[in-house]
Amino acid sequence: MSGYVVLTTTCGVCGKMFHCNPNRVPSKDNQAFCHECVEEANLERVKLGMDAHPIHPEAYKPLPEQELR
């Protein structure tokens, strides 16, 4: 039998608690960022002519336990 892993953490920008995939969530210096804050940052980056930060499609979904690293 296998299960899933979900990281519960607070966003490094807004402080909101959220759930994410620990292997895929956008982060920097061990601080994860919620989907809303990454989307908002990406809108600003594009306005400034910068590339948007990629968001993996599984970043905010449960991780199969066998994939935990």
PyMOL commands that set and color helices and strands:
alter all, ss='L'
color gray80, all
select helices_A, chain A and resi 35-47+65-67
alter helices_A, ss='H'
color red, helices_A
select strands_A, chain A and resi 4-5+7-10+17-20+27-28+31-32+63-64
alter strands_A, ss='S'
color yellow, strands_A
deselect
rebuild
show_as cartoon
